[in-house]
């Protein structure tokens, strides 16, 4: 009878050990599953961030090329305006000359010197 109790006691002990092992294995599996989930989340997050970085890079490159094109247009316009300013300065200098003023007065204002006689052609 004592042998029977011993075996019965051993079975309880064996069952308790088995339950502890199963519990510890379940805990380890749960921790591994958590780690895998975290790894998956980190990998997906890294992929999303990389994709966003690529989209931002493409957007910035297109904006840069657009800005460069606009800059070239402004430089061309600046050169055109500088040439126009130079031509206007020459024109202003010419219109301030006494010869131009005299010709303008004779032609448009019908003015003449005192000793001149004006003939009108018909």
ABEGO torsion letter per residue (X at the ends): XAAAAAAAAAAAAAAAAAAAAAAAAAAAAAAAAAAAAAAAAAAAAAAAAAAAAAAAAAAAAAAAAAAAAAAAAAAAAAAAAAAAAAAAAAAAAAAABAAAAAAAAAAAAGBBBAABBBBBBX
